[in-house]
Amino acid sequence: MESSSVRVYPGRYGGSRAEPDIQYRWEVDGVVHRGDRVAYANMWTAVNNDAWQFILDYPEGAIVPVHVDPDDPARAVLIPGSHLRALIWSALGIPIFLLGVYVWRYRREG
């Protein structure tokens, strides 16, 4: 880990939200790459301390595993895979979308 800190942003409706501000590097076939992507999904919210815990788990100067895309070694993440929070938000969006389609069809036909 080249750097590891937390960036705090003002929240939309008061309060704040925190996200890790990190830089890390890895080497593949003698080529050094740098990145800042933690995961493919946004994992941070205003109501928890995940970002603060993250920098405790990934402190500056630590040697950590980096998950590299085998098809493009310049792409990498620290935490691979899907995350429950992203799946929950996706699952909530489906019924809302279906309700919108139902209302649209009802108004169009009726």
Secondary structure, DSSP 8 states (H G I E B T S, - for coil): --EEEEEEEE-TTSSEEEEEEEEEEEEETTEEEEE----SS----TTS-HHHHHHHHS-TT-----EEETTEEEEEESS-S--HHHHHHHHHHHHHHHHHHHHHHHHHH-
